[in-house]
Amino acid sequence: MEIVNMKDWGLGLDPSKGPILISGPCSAESEQQVLESCLGVAKHRVHILRAGIWKPRTRPGTFEGIGAQALPWIKRAGRETSLPVTVEVANARHVYEALKNHVDILWIGARTSVNPFSVQEIADALKGVDIPVIVKNPINPDLALWMGALERFNKVGIKKLAALHRGFSVSNSAPYRNSPMWHIPIELRRRLPEIEIIGDPSHIAGKRALLREIAQKSLDLSFDGLMIESHINPDVALSDAKQQVTPDGLKELLDSLVKKEVASSDPLFVSNLESLRADIDRLDREVIELLSKRMEVARQIGLYKKENNITILQMSRWEEILNNRIKEAMAHGLSEKFITSFLQDIHNESIHQQTAVMNKETA
């Protein structure tokens, strides 16, 4: 894809000088609330102002946003602070209203990016328009959908693109509102290295107490910016009250974050790091070799089962392996979650290898 980085969007943004910060209320509730919230956060290193104009809610009857009449409110906040503004759009009509009100940046929400039809409708409405678009990950953990949404905008000529990681809706995301699943944005960066990524601690955390942890993790993973929801009085907010901070709370949060360097020119550091990386490479090769040997034994077991007409899956044996290995791994400082997932992957591959032996025709 041909991508224009944020520093070249013509809005005075430059992630190389520090993470781009987007802040403002989850929802525009009144002109006074938008102005006070945005003017408050503008004092604290914010680069872009945000406000939810249309709010896609799970169930009807809840606050679904003021609508287009709130667009002039966020634009007024932008004028009074000399900052660009961004709003979420979910269909072509939203696009029309946002462009009519000279919104500087559009973002695509998670409930929209999950639907290729909706994404294409918005992309078609932006054909021939030179405006930055930030695409949130879809609500479900599907990297292809996220990439596909970015590609749809790129295909209609939108080159000012960025991705926004807000976590994923899964059955067990505790203690977070949405599971971060950090491996997915990391894989997005590997596949699309030209795409800049913004973290959304508000929607991952779901509560103020966890915002710093998620924000710091985003920076530690070299994300290019953060979107943090802020409200002049979060406790009475009409949407997502628990995850919003006051402007002063935003300052405290930002002051607590530690910006770490991507690389170092210190020769001693580089030498020591390369030595440790060489150890990792050697150990990885040993792990792969051991896994290969384990699968060879699995194939032998599969052949033995085939000769004796025994089923592949032996549940009691699998439970014995799982319980014993978890205890051993935890005694060596490995987490239960990691080793369980690792063992399940090994077991699945063992079943695959044994199935191939079972189904192989004998000469």
C-alpha positions in Angstrom: 0.0 0.0 0.0 1.1 3.6 -0.6 0.8 5.3 2.8 1.4 8.9 3.8 2.7 9.0 7.4 1.1 11.3 10.0 4.0 13.8 9.9 3.0 14.5 6.3 -0.7 14.9 6.8 -0.3 18.7 6.9 -1.7 18.9 10.5 1.5 19.5 12.4 1.8 15.9 13.6 5.2 14.3 14.1 5.4 11.0 16.0 9.2 11.1 16.0 9.0 13.9 18.6 6.8 11.9 20.9 3.5 9.9 20.6 0.6 11.6 18.9 -2.1 12.2 21.5 -5.8 12.2 20.6 -8.2 13.2 23.4 -11.7 14.5 24.1 -15.0 13.2 25.3 -16.4 9.8 24.4 -19.6 11.6 23.4 -20.5 15.1 22.6 -23.3 15.8 25.0 -23.6 19.6 25.0 -21.6 22.5 23.5 -20.4 23.6 26.9 -19.3 20.0 27.8 -17.4 19.6 24.5 -15.7 23.0 24.8 -14.7 22.6 28.5 -13.4 19.1 27.9 -11.4 19.9 24.8 -10.0 23.2 26.0 -9.0 21.4 29.2 -7.1 18.6 27.5 -5.5 21.0 24.9 -3.3 22.4 27.7 -1.7 19.0 28.1 0.3 18.0 25.0 -2.8 16.9 23.0 -2.3 17.0 19.2 -5.9 16.1 18.0 -9.3 16.7 19.6 -12.0 14.0 19.4 -15.7 13.6 20.3 -18.2 11.0 19.5 -21.0 12.5 17.4 -22.9 9.3 16.4 -22.6 6.5 19.0 -23.3 2.9 17.8 -24.7 1.3 20.9 -25.4 -2.4 21.6 -29.0 -1.9 22.5 -31.6 0.8 21.6 -32.8 3.2 24.2 -29.3 4.1 25.4 -27.6 7.4 24.5 -26.7 7.2 20.8 -25.1 10.6 20.4 -26.4 14.1 19.5 -25.8 13.7 15.8 -24.7 16.2 13.2 -25.8 19.2 15.2 -22.7 18.5 17.5 -20.2 18.8 14.7 -20.0 22.6 14.9 -19.2 22.2 18.7 -16.1 20.1 18.1 -15.0 22.4 15.2 -15.3 25.4 17.5 -13.1 23.6 20.0 -10.6 23.0 17.2 -10.6 26.7 16.2 -10.2 27.9 19.8 -7.2 25.6 20.4 -5.8 25.6 16.9 -5.9 21.8 16.9 -7.3 19.4 14.2 -10.4 17.4 15.2 -11.6 13.9 14.4 -14.9 12.1 14.6 -16.2 8.6 14.0 -18.2 7.9 10.8 -20.2 4.7 10.2 -21.9 5.3 6.9 -21.9 7.6 3.8 -24.3 10.1 5.4 -21.9 10.6 8.4 -19.1 11.2 5.9 -21.2 13.8 4.1 -22.0 15.7 7.3 -18.4 15.5 8.6 -17.0 16.8 5.3 -19.6 19.6 5.2 -18.4 20.7 8.6 -14.7 20.5 7.6 -13.7 17.8 10.1 -10.0 17.2 9.7 -9.7 13.5 10.3 -12.2 10.6 10.2 -12.0 7.4 12.2 -13.7 4.1 11.5 -15.1 2.3 14.6 -14.7 -1.3 15.6 -18.4 -2.1 14.9 -18.0 -0.7 11.4 -14.6 -2.2 10.4 -16.0 -5.7 11.1 -18.3 -5.3 8.2 -16.7 -5.0 4.7 -20.0 -3.7 3.2 -20.0 -0.7 5.6 -16.3 -0.1 5.1 -16.8 -0.1 1.3 -19.7 2.3 1.5 -17.6 4.8 3.5 -14.6 4.3 1.2 -16.7 4.9 -1.9 -18.1 8.1 -0.3 -14.5 9.3 0.2 -13.4 8.6 -3.4 -11.5 11.7 -4.6 -11.3 13.2 -1.1 -8.0 14.0 0.5 -8.6 13.4 4.2 -6.8 11.2 6.8 -8.6 8.1 8.0 -7.8 6.1 11.1 -9.2 2.6 11.2 -9.9 0.8 14.4 -9.5 -2.9 14.6 -12.7 -4.9 14.2 -14.5 -6.1 17.4 -13.5 -9.7 16.8 -9.8 -10.8 16.6 -9.5 -11.0 12.8 -6.4 -9.5 11.4 -7.5 -10.0 7.8 -10.6 -7.9 8.4 -8.5 -5.1 9.8 -6.0 -5.2 6.9 -8.9 -5.4 4.5 -10.5 -2.3 5.8 -7.2 -0.4 5.4 -6.8 -1.7 1.9 -10.4 -0.7 0.9 -9.6 2.9 1.8 -6.2 2.8 0.1 -7.8 1.4 -3.1 -10.1 4.5 -3.4 -7.1 6.8 -3.1 -6.9 7.4 0.7 -3.2 7.5 1.4 -3.3 9.3 4.8 -4.0 6.1 6.8 -3.3 4.9 10.3 -4.5 2.0 12.4 -6.0 2.2 15.9 -5.8 -0.7 18.4 -8.8 -0.8 20.8 -8.7 -4.5 21.8 -11.1 -7.3 20.9 -14.5 -8.4 22.3 -14.0 -12.0 23.5 -15.8 -14.1 26.1 -13.1 -13.7 28.8 -11.3 -10.4 28.6 -10.9 -9.9 32.4 -9.6 -7.7 33.9 -10.0 -5.5 30.7 -13.1 -4.4 28.9 -11.6 -5.7 25.7 -8.8 -8.1 25.4 -5.6 -6.4 24.1 -4.3 -9.5 22.2 -1.1 -7.6 21.6 0.2 -10.2 19.1 -2.4 -8.9 16.5 -1.3 -5.3 16.2 2.3 -6.6 16.3 1.5 -8.9 13.3 -0.2 -6.0 11.6 3.0 -4.0 11.9 5.0 -6.9 10.6 2.8 -7.3 7.5 2.2 -3.6 6.9 5.3 -1.9 8.3 4.3 1.4 6.7 1.1 1.7 8.8 1.4 3.8 12.0 -0.5 2.4 15.0 -2.3 4.3 17.7 -3.3 2.7 21.0 -6.7 3.1 22.6 -6.2 2.5 26.3 -9.7 3.7 27.1 -11.5 0.9 25.3 -9.1 -1.8 26.2 -9.1 -0.9 29.9 -12.7 0.0 30.4 -11.8 1.6 33.7 -9.5 4.5 34.8 -7.4 2.4 37.1 -6.0 0.4 34.2 -5.4 3.2 31.8 -1.7 3.8 32.7 -0.9 0.1 32.4 -2.3 -0.1 28.9 -0.9 3.2 27.7 2.6 2.3 28.9 2.4 -1.1 27.2 1.4 0.6 23.9 4.4 2.9 24.1 6.7 0.0 25.0 5.5 -1.7 21.8 6.5 1.4 19.9 3.0 2.5 19.0 2.9 5.9 17.4 0.2 7.5 19.5 -2.6 7.2 22.0 -6.3 8.0 22.0 -7.5 8.6 25.5 -11.1 9.7 26.3 -11.5 12.7 28.5 -14.5 14.4 30.0 -14.8 17.5 32.2 -16.9 15.5 34.6 -16.6 11.8 33.8 -18.9 10.5 36.6 -21.9 12.0 34.9 -20.9 11.1 31.3 -23.7 9.7 29.2 -21.4 7.0 27.7 -18.4 5.1 29.0 -18.1 7.0 32.2 -15.8 4.6 34.0 -13.0 4.8 31.3 -12.9 8.6 30.9 -10.5 10.9 32.8 -10.7 14.6 33.6 -8.3 17.0 31.8 -6.2 17.1 35.0 -6.4 13.3 35.2 -5.1 13.1 31.7 -2.1 15.3 32.6 -1.3 13.0 35.6 -1.5 10.0 33.3 0.8 11.4 30.7 3.3 12.6 33.3 3.5 9.0 34.6 4.3 7.4 31.3 7.9 6.6 30.5 8.9 7.0 26.8 11.6 4.5 25.9 14.0 4.7 23.0 13.6 2.4 20.1 17.3 1.9 19.8 20.6 2.9 21.4 24.0 4.0 19.9 25.9 3.0 23.0 28.5 0.4 21.7 28.5 -1.5 25.0 24.7 -1.8 25.0 24.6 -2.9 21.4 27.4 -5.5 22.0 25.7 -7.0 25.1 22.3 -7.0 23.4 23.7 -8.8 20.3 25.3 -11.4 22.6 22.0 -12.0 24.3 20.1 -12.2 21.0 22.7 -14.8 19.8 21.7 -16.8 22.9 18.0 -16.5 22.0 18.8 -17.7 18.4 20.7 -20.7 19.7 18.0 -21.7 22.2 15.3 -21.3 19.5 17.1 -23.7 17.3 17.4 -26.2 20.1 13.7 -25.8 20.9 12.8 -26.5 17.2 15.1 -29.5 17.1 13.5 -30.9 20.3 10.0 -30.3 18.9 11.0 -32.2 15.7 12.2 -35.1 17.8 8.9 -35.0 19.8 6.8 -35.2 16.7 8.9 -38.2 15.5 8.0 -40.0 18.7 4.3 -38.9 18.1 4.4 -40.5 14.7 5.8 -43.7 16.1 3.0 -43.7 18.7 0.5 -43.2 15.9 1.9 -46.2 14.0 1.7 -48.3 17.1 -1.9 -47.3 17.7 -2.8 -48.0 14.1 -1.3 -51.5 14.3 -3.3 -52.2 17.5 -6.5 -50.5 16.3 -6.4 -47.8 19.1 -8.0 -44.3 18.9 -5.6 -41.3 18.6 -7.0 -39.3 21.4 -6.4 -40.7 24.9 -8.0 -38.1 27.2 -6.7 -39.5 30.4 -3.1 -39.4 29.1 -3.6 -35.8 27.7 -5.0 -34.6 31.1 -2.0 -36.2 32.8 0.5 -34.5 30.5 -1.3 -31.1 30.8 -1.5 -31.1 34.6 2.1 -32.4 35.2 3.7 -30.0 32.6 1.9 -27.0 33.9 3.2 -27.6 37.4 6.7 -28.2 36.1 6.6 -25.0 33.9 5.2 -22.8 36.7 8.0 -24.1 39.0 10.4 -22.7 36.4 8.8 -19.2 36.4 6.5 -19.7 33.3 2.9 -18.5 33.4 0.1 -21.0 33.5 -1.6 -19.2 30.6 1.4 -19.4 28.4 2.3 -23.0 29.0 -1.3 -24.2 28.6 -1.5 -22.5 25.2 1.9 -23.9 24.2 1.0 -27.5 25.3 -2.3 -27.3 23.5 -0.6 -26.3 20.3 1.9 -29.2 20.7 -0.9 -31.6 21.4 -2.9 -30.5 18.3 0.2 -30.9 16.1 0.8 -34.4 17.7 -2.8 -35.3 16.8 -2.2 -34.0 13.3 0.9 -36.1 12.9 -0.7 -39.2 14.3 -3.7 -38.7 12.0 -1.5 -38.6 9.0 0.1 -41.9 10.0 -3.3 -43.5 10.7 -4.7 -42.5 7.3 -1.6 -43.5 5.3 -2.2 -46.4 3.0 0.1 -49.3 3.7 1.9 -50.8 0.7 
